[in-house]
């Protein structure tokens, strides 16, 4: 009887999900808090829409730039460390040999087998450096397109999230009435987003939904209360 091949399924887009989480969570929360806060001070939806759109544009650029710089920093760090390892396996070969054997020993590899692996590494310096980057430093080679993709994903996610709490103000003349629909729409969006995030990240979906909605609601409530207090 033929055996069914064992296929492991792993989620391989964690970086993209992380960028969406960063952009969407801030996009839902910050403009929501801003709109709610301004509602406590003014009752003109047009003012809030203009301020909200300005914040979304500025926020998406700032968040996207932050994602780009973070990804570039990771890449620069990786290649800097790789260059150092390439030098060390030539100029400090004995130290690097001992490091290999110590790492392998930690995985239960005997000195005899460790010596065989080390001999194979010495015949192939590139694989030796690859292995040291992974097992000594815990660094994976970054995707060369990661920085631009991260910036775009975060910025677009921020815009998409930011338009949810702002949309009701675009269709209501009075901000006080728009706030009610904004709260409902945003809390629903936060809960749905939290649920989906939980499904992708392995966290309990309903717990993630509740936590995300709670944090967003508290941020908006605090901003509304402060603005109301100042304008009183």
Residue frames as qw, qx, qy, qz and C-alpha x, y, z in Angstrom:
[[0.000, 0.888, 0.461, 0.000, 0.00, 0.00, 0.00],
 [0.436, 0.474, -0.037, 0.764, 1.59, 3.29, -1.09],
 [0.365, -0.541, -0.436, 0.620, 2.30, 5.77, 1.67],
 [0.149, 0.929, 0.273, 0.203, 0.98, 9.30, 1.42],
 [0.518, 0.318, -0.222, 0.762, 3.91, 11.74, 1.34],
 [0.375, -0.699, -0.428, 0.434, 4.16, 13.82, 4.48],
 [0.284, 0.560, 0.153, 0.763, 3.85, 17.50, 3.67],
 [0.322, -0.515, -0.458, 0.649, 4.33, 20.11, 6.36],
 [0.131, 0.775, 0.356, 0.505, 2.45, 23.33, 5.93],
 [0.421, -0.447, -0.282, 0.737, 3.98, 26.40, 7.47],
 [0.173, 0.948, 0.261, -0.061, 2.91, 29.99, 7.16],
 [0.698, 0.015, 0.162, 0.698, 5.66, 31.68, 5.15],
 [0.179, 0.661, 0.219, 0.695, 4.48, 35.29, 4.92],
 [0.493, -0.626, -0.452, 0.401, 5.07, 36.37, 8.50],
 [0.314, -0.182, 0.038, 0.931, 6.87, 39.55, 7.44],
 [0.129, -0.345, -0.483, -0.794, 3.92, 40.66, 5.29],
 [0.481, -0.635, -0.596, -0.103, 1.44, 39.89, 8.07],
 [0.491, -0.455, -0.303, 0.678, 3.60, 41.79, 10.55],
 [0.144, 0.008, 0.196, 0.970, 3.64, 44.84, 8.26],
 [0.305, -0.490, -0.571, -0.583, -0.13, 44.67, 7.77],
 [0.536, -0.602, -0.546, 0.228, -0.62, 44.42, 11.53],
 [0.388, -0.303, -0.135, 0.860, 1.63, 47.43, 12.14],
 [0.010, -0.116, -0.332, -0.936, -0.03, 49.58, 9.48],
 [0.387, -0.481, -0.631, -0.470, -3.64, 48.53, 10.03],
 [0.502, -0.551, -0.571, 0.344, -3.60, 48.67, 13.83],
 [0.259, -0.330, -0.107, 0.901, -2.14, 52.19, 13.86],
 [0.082, -0.173, -0.482, -0.855, -4.34, 53.25, 10.95],
 [0.414, -0.565, -0.666, -0.257, -7.49, 52.20, 12.78],
 [0.520, -0.567, -0.468, 0.434, -6.44, 53.57, 16.17],
 [0.328, -0.236, -0.041, 0.914, -4.70, 56.91, 15.54],
 [0.125, -0.236, -0.378, -0.887, -7.19, 58.55, 13.13],
 [0.474, -0.560, -0.659, -0.168, -10.02, 57.17, 15.28],
 [0.483, -0.513, -0.394, 0.590, -8.54, 58.79, 18.38],
 [0.185, -0.065, 0.136, 0.971, -7.93, 62.02, 16.46],
 [0.252, -0.393, -0.543, -0.698, -11.48, 62.19, 15.10],
 [0.522, -0.606, -0.598, 0.050, -13.01, 61.37, 18.48],
 [0.446, -0.381, -0.253, 0.769, -10.78, 63.92, 20.17],
 [0.043, 0.067, 0.249, 0.965, -11.68, 66.67, 17.70],
 [0.343, -0.525, -0.653, -0.424, -15.36, 65.82, 18.09],
 [0.481, -0.593, -0.511, 0.395, -15.01, 66.76, 21.71],
 [0.284, -0.392, -0.025, 0.875, -13.79, 70.21, 20.68],
 [0.243, 0.258, -0.296, -0.887, -15.66, 71.09, 17.46],
 [0.572, 0.339, 0.694, -0.277, -18.95, 70.04, 15.91],
 [0.509, 0.695, -0.210, -0.462, -18.04, 70.50, 12.25],
 [0.922, 0.047, 0.370, 0.102, -17.43, 67.30, 10.31],
 [0.624, 0.752, -0.071, 0.200, -15.59, 69.13, 7.51],
 [0.109, -0.840, 0.488, -0.208, -12.86, 70.26, 9.90],
 [0.727, -0.353, 0.582, -0.092, -12.44, 66.73, 11.22],
 [0.882, 0.397, 0.239, 0.086, -12.34, 65.21, 7.72],
 [0.419, 0.841, -0.259, 0.224, -9.63, 67.64, 6.60],
 [0.304, -0.712, 0.590, -0.228, -7.59, 67.05, 9.76],
 [0.857, -0.116, 0.492, -0.104, -8.14, 63.31, 9.54],
 [0.824, 0.548, 0.067, 0.129, -7.07, 63.07, 5.89],
 [0.192, 0.852, -0.421, 0.245, -3.98, 65.16, 6.63],
 [0.543, -0.539, 0.611, -0.202, -3.11, 62.83, 9.50],
 [0.925, 0.151, 0.348, -0.031, -3.65, 59.73, 7.35],
 [0.652, 0.717, -0.149, 0.195, -1.34, 61.07, 4.64],
 [0.019, -0.785, 0.535, -0.313, 1.33, 62.12, 7.12],
 [0.714, -0.375, 0.540, -0.243, 0.93, 58.96, 9.18],
 [0.942, 0.283, 0.180, 0.012, 1.15, 56.60, 6.20],
 [0.511, 0.752, -0.318, 0.270, 4.33, 58.32, 4.96],
 [0.244, -0.694, 0.579, -0.352, 5.90, 58.27, 8.41],
 [0.838, -0.184, 0.473, -0.201, 4.94, 54.65, 9.05],
 [0.882, 0.464, 0.029, 0.072, 6.06, 53.55, 5.58],
 [0.313, 0.784, -0.440, 0.307, 9.37, 55.33, 5.98],
 [0.504, -0.562, 0.576, -0.313, 9.83, 53.73, 9.37],
 [0.938, 0.063, 0.329, -0.087, 9.22, 50.29, 7.88],
 [0.715, 0.654, -0.165, 0.181, 11.66, 50.99, 5.06],
 [0.047, 0.771, -0.533, 0.344, 14.40, 52.17, 7.40],
 [0.719, -0.384, 0.517, -0.261, 13.87, 49.22, 9.75],
 [0.946, 0.258, 0.192, 0.028, 14.18, 46.74, 6.88],
 [0.531, 0.745, -0.288, 0.283, 17.25, 48.52, 5.51],
 [0.288, -0.713, 0.550, -0.326, 18.84, 48.50, 8.96],
 [0.885, -0.151, 0.422, -0.128, 18.25, 44.74, 9.25],
 [0.852, 0.498, 0.023, 0.158, 19.82, 44.20, 5.82],
 [0.241, 0.820, -0.401, 0.330, 22.83, 46.41, 6.58],
 [0.555, -0.569, 0.542, -0.272, 23.35, 44.61, 9.89],
 [0.956, 0.077, 0.281, -0.032, 23.19, 41.20, 8.21],
 [0.754, 0.591, -0.089, 0.273, 25.73, 42.02, 5.50],
 [0.042, -0.819, 0.458, -0.342, 28.03, 43.75, 7.98],
 [0.714, -0.411, 0.532, -0.197, 28.05, 40.64, 10.18],
 [0.939, 0.295, 0.173, 0.049, 28.50, 38.39, 7.15],
 [0.481, 0.773, -0.303, 0.282, 31.54, 40.34, 6.01],
 [0.324, -0.696, 0.559, -0.312, 33.01, 40.00, 9.50],
 [0.884, -0.129, 0.433, -0.119, 32.45, 36.23, 9.47],
 [0.824, 0.550, -0.033, 0.131, 34.08, 35.92, 6.04],
 [0.195, 0.789, -0.476, 0.336, 37.18, 37.62, 7.43],
 [0.555, -0.545, 0.535, -0.329, 37.21, 35.58, 10.64],
 [0.967, 0.042, 0.245, -0.049, 37.15, 32.14, 8.97],
 [0.715, 0.581, -0.186, 0.342, 40.37, 33.20, 7.23],
 [0.163, 0.680, -0.425, 0.575, 42.19, 35.27, 9.83],
 [0.393, -0.379, 0.635, -0.547, 40.89, 33.53, 12.99],
 [0.672, 0.082, -0.634, -0.374, 40.26, 30.08, 11.64],
 [0.357, 0.008, -0.870, 0.341, 41.10, 28.22, 14.83],
 [0.221, 0.105, 0.493, -0.835, 38.64, 30.29, 16.87],
 [0.629, 0.164, -0.206, -0.732, 35.94, 29.70, 14.28],
 [0.556, 0.088, -0.821, -0.097, 36.62, 25.96, 14.31],
 [0.126, -0.076, -0.805, 0.575, 36.14, 25.88, 18.06],
 [0.413, 0.153, 0.208, -0.873, 32.89, 27.83, 17.74],
 [0.650, 0.122, -0.540, -0.521, 31.55, 25.32, 15.22],
 [0.476, 0.005, -0.864, 0.165, 32.38, 22.38, 17.47],
 [0.056, 0.094, 0.625, -0.773, 30.84, 24.10, 20.50],
 [0.547, 0.140, -0.047, -0.824, 27.61, 24.84, 18.64],
 [0.668, 0.096, -0.669, -0.313, 27.39, 21.27, 17.30],
 [0.274, 0.022, -0.855, 0.441, 28.10, 19.92, 20.79],
 [0.311, 0.077, 0.397, -0.860, 25.11, 21.85, 22.05],
 [0.735, 0.166, -0.214, -0.622, 22.98, 19.87, 19.61],
 [0.856, -0.220, 0.440, -0.156, 24.42, 16.58, 20.85],
 [0.787, 0.567, -0.242, 0.034, 26.82, 16.05, 17.94],
 [0.860, -0.383, 0.103, 0.321, 29.89, 14.06, 18.99],
 [0.181, -0.780, 0.378, 0.464, 33.41, 15.53, 18.48],
 [0.468, -0.064, 0.769, 0.431, 34.09, 12.87, 15.83],
 [0.349, 0.646, 0.640, 0.226, 31.05, 13.75, 13.74],
 [0.028, -0.951, -0.100, 0.292, 31.59, 17.43, 14.45],
 [0.351, -0.540, 0.519, 0.561, 35.09, 17.16, 12.98],
 [0.416, 0.263, 0.758, 0.427, 33.64, 15.65, 9.80],
 [0.171, 0.876, 0.450, 0.011, 31.15, 18.48, 9.47],
 [0.218, -0.863, 0.157, 0.429, 33.89, 21.02, 10.11],
 [0.445, -0.221, 0.652, 0.573, 36.06, 19.44, 7.40],
 [0.339, 0.579, 0.672, 0.313, 33.16, 19.78, 4.96],
 [0.016, -0.959, -0.211, 0.190, 32.77, 23.45, 5.90],
 [0.355, -0.664, 0.376, 0.541, 36.46, 24.11, 5.30],
 [0.414, 0.107, 0.717, 0.551, 36.10, 22.75, 1.77],
 [0.059, 0.653, 0.555, 0.513, 33.20, 25.13, 1.18],
 [0.226, -0.094, -0.353, 0.903, 33.79, 28.51, 2.92],
 [0.319, -0.244, -0.242, -0.884, 30.49, 29.99, 1.66],
 [0.683, -0.396, -0.558, -0.254, 28.43, 27.28, 3.33],
 [0.540, -0.189, -0.542, 0.615, 30.54, 27.69, 6.44],
 [0.000, 0.042, -0.135, 0.990, 29.68, 31.40, 6.61],
 [0.516, -0.306, -0.437, -0.670, 26.01, 30.65, 5.84],
 [0.688, -0.336, -0.638, 0.080, 25.92, 28.17, 8.71],
 [0.391, -0.144, -0.435, 0.798, 27.64, 30.54, 11.16],
 [0.191, -0.194, -0.092, -0.958, 25.23, 33.33, 10.28],
 [0.647, -0.336, -0.465, -0.502, 22.30, 31.05, 11.03],
 [0.802, -0.354, -0.475, 0.082, 23.49, 29.07, 14.04],
 [0.507, -0.107, -0.357, 0.777, 25.98, 31.40, 15.72],
 [0.008, -0.026, -0.075, 0.997, 24.30, 34.76, 15.12],
 [0.243, 0.510, 0.769, -0.301, 20.71, 33.66, 14.44],
 [0.227, 0.589, -0.103, -0.769, 20.50, 35.81, 11.30],
 [0.647, 0.412, 0.626, 0.142, 18.70, 34.94, 8.06],
 [0.277, -0.016, 0.399, 0.874, 19.65, 36.54, 4.75],
 [0.298, 0.550, 0.375, -0.684, 17.11, 39.32, 4.10],
 [0.531, 0.593, 0.563, 0.222, 15.03, 39.56, 0.96],
 [0.347, -0.034, 0.174, 0.921, 16.52, 42.36, -1.21],
 [0.149, -0.472, -0.457, -0.739, 12.98, 43.61, -1.96],
 [0.396, -0.500, -0.709, 0.300, 11.96, 43.57, 1.70],
 [0.179, -0.310, -0.235, 0.904, 12.50, 47.29, 2.44],
 [0.227, 0.006, -0.344, -0.911, 10.34, 48.63, -0.40],
 [0.456, -0.324, -0.763, -0.324, 7.68, 45.98, 0.07],
 [0.363, -0.420, -0.657, 0.509, 7.53, 46.65, 3.81],
 [0.020, -0.228, -0.089, 0.969, 7.17, 50.40, 3.30],
 [0.346, -0.095, -0.517, -0.778, 4.39, 49.95, 0.75],
 [0.468, -0.355, -0.806, -0.070, 2.49, 47.36, 2.79],
 [0.279, -0.405, -0.553, 0.673, 2.59, 49.42, 5.99],
 [0.074, 0.173, -0.065, -0.980, 1.59, 52.66, 4.23],
 [0.412, -0.168, -0.620, -0.646, -1.33, 51.10, 2.31],
 [0.454, -0.389, -0.788, 0.147, -2.53, 49.27, 5.43],
 [0.167, -0.319, -0.389, 0.848, -2.40, 52.51, 7.41],
 [0.243, 0.048, -0.268, -0.931, -4.49, 54.32, 4.79],
 [0.477, -0.252, -0.753, -0.377, -7.03, 51.49, 4.61],
 [0.407, -0.411, -0.710, 0.401, -7.36, 51.41, 8.38],
 [0.118, -0.241, -0.221, 0.938, -7.51, 55.19, 8.74],
 [0.271, -0.125, -0.433, -0.850, -10.40, 55.63, 6.30],
 [0.377, -0.397, -0.836, -0.049, -12.69, 53.41, 8.40],
 [0.241, -0.576, -0.547, 0.559, -13.17, 55.78, 11.37],
 [0.048, -0.321, 0.107, 0.940, -13.08, 58.84, 9.13],
 [0.012, -0.260, -0.777, -0.573, -15.73, 57.69, 6.62],
 [0.115, -0.695, -0.701, 0.110, -18.81, 58.57, 8.74],
 [0.163, -0.655, -0.116, 0.729, -17.60, 62.18, 9.03],
 [0.113, -0.100, 0.570, 0.808, -17.62, 62.44, 5.24],
 [0.187, -0.397, -0.753, -0.490, -21.38, 61.85, 5.13],
 [0.343, -0.738, -0.559, 0.155, -22.60, 63.71, 8.21],
 [0.142, 0.797, 0.003, 0.588, -22.66, 67.47, 8.68],
 [0.470, -0.757, 0.258, -0.374, -22.47, 67.29, 12.46],
 [0.360, 0.442, -0.793, 0.214, -19.51, 65.53, 14.01],
 [0.431, -0.236, 0.652, -0.577, -21.47, 64.56, 17.12],
 [0.874, 0.193, 0.189, -0.403, -23.77, 62.29, 15.08],
 [0.694, 0.540, -0.476, -0.029, -20.89, 61.01, 12.93],
 [0.089, -0.543, 0.762, -0.342, -18.97, 59.98, 16.05],
 [0.763, -0.084, 0.494, -0.408, -21.56, 57.33, 16.93],
 [0.902, 0.416, -0.008, -0.114, -21.22, 55.63, 13.54],
 [0.375, 0.708, -0.565, 0.197, -17.45, 56.06, 13.64],
 [0.400, -0.450, 0.707, -0.371, -17.25, 54.31, 17.00],
 [0.874, 0.113, 0.377, -0.284, -19.42, 51.42, 15.80],
 [0.784, 0.594, -0.182, -0.019, -17.57, 51.02, 12.48],
 [0.210, 0.707, -0.624, 0.258, -14.13, 51.26, 14.06],
 [0.536, -0.365, 0.675, -0.351, -14.82, 48.87, 16.91],
 [0.918, 0.254, 0.240, -0.187, -16.22, 46.33, 14.45],
 [0.641, 0.686, -0.328, 0.104, -13.20, 46.81, 12.18],
 [0.095, -0.653, 0.680, -0.319, -10.81, 46.50, 15.14],
 [0.747, -0.168, 0.564, -0.308, -12.51, 43.32, 16.32],
 [0.896, 0.431, 0.070, -0.077, -12.48, 41.76, 12.84],
 [0.424, 0.749, -0.468, 0.202, -8.88, 42.79, 12.31],
 [0.340, -0.554, 0.682, -0.335, -7.91, 41.41, 15.71],
 [0.886, 0.034, 0.396, -0.240, -9.68, 38.13, 14.95],
 [0.811, 0.569, -0.119, 0.060, -7.90, 37.72, 11.59],
 [0.140, 0.755, -0.574, 0.285, -4.58, 38.71, 13.17],
 [0.611, -0.394, 0.613, -0.312, -5.08, 36.07, 15.84],
 [0.939, 0.251, 0.200, -0.120, -5.77, 33.41, 13.21],
 [0.659, 0.672, -0.274, 0.197, -2.54, 34.21, 11.37],
 [0.071, 0.696, -0.580, 0.418, -0.30, 34.65, 14.40],
 [0.547, -0.032, -0.821, 0.159, -1.50, 31.61, 16.35],
 [0.107, -0.049, 0.546, -0.829, -3.11, 33.63, 19.14],
 [0.161, 0.480, 0.838, -0.204, -6.67, 32.80, 20.28],
 [0.142, 0.416, 0.470, 0.765, -8.74, 34.71, 17.66],
 [0.308, -0.796, -0.452, -0.260, -11.50, 35.91, 19.98],
 [0.581, -0.629, -0.142, 0.496, -8.99, 37.00, 22.61],
 [0.418, -0.033, 0.281, 0.863, -7.06, 38.89, 19.96],
 [0.019, -0.608, -0.516, -0.603, -10.27, 40.50, 18.68],
 [0.442, -0.816, -0.370, 0.042, -11.29, 41.64, 22.17],
 [0.582, -0.477, 0.006, 0.659, -7.82, 42.98, 23.00],
 [0.332, 0.178, 0.378, 0.846, -7.48, 44.91, 19.74],
 [0.155, -0.712, -0.481, -0.487, -10.94, 46.47, 20.03],
 [0.542, -0.745, -0.306, 0.241, -10.33, 47.35, 23.70],
 [0.529, -0.301, 0.093, 0.788, -7.01, 49.11, 23.05],
 [0.163, 0.345, 0.436, 0.815, -8.43, 51.08, 20.12],
 [0.308, -0.760, -0.496, -0.287, -11.51, 52.06, 22.11],
 [0.565, -0.659, -0.213, 0.449, -9.47, 53.20, 25.10],
 [0.434, -0.062, 0.215, 0.873, -7.20, 55.32, 22.86],
 [0.027, -0.514, -0.464, -0.721, -10.16, 57.06, 21.26],
 [0.461, -0.755, -0.464, -0.044, -11.95, 57.49, 24.58],
 [0.563, -0.483, -0.116, 0.661, -8.90, 59.08, 26.18],
 [0.274, 0.109, 0.304, 0.906, -8.45, 61.50, 23.27],
 [0.202, -0.644, -0.530, -0.513, -12.15, 62.45, 23.33],
 [0.533, -0.722, -0.393, 0.203, -12.10, 63.07, 27.09],
 [0.504, -0.318, 0.012, 0.803, -8.96, 65.21, 26.94],
 [0.126, 0.286, 0.400, 0.862, -10.30, 67.32, 24.05],
 [0.338, -0.709, -0.535, -0.312, -13.64, 67.76, 25.82],
 [0.572, -0.623, -0.288, 0.450, -11.88, 68.82, 29.01],
 [0.407, -0.130, 0.148, 0.892, -9.68, 71.36, 27.22],
 [0.018, -0.365, -0.464, -0.807, -12.57, 72.88, 25.26],
 [0.335, -0.673, -0.657, 0.064, -14.86, 73.13, 28.30]]
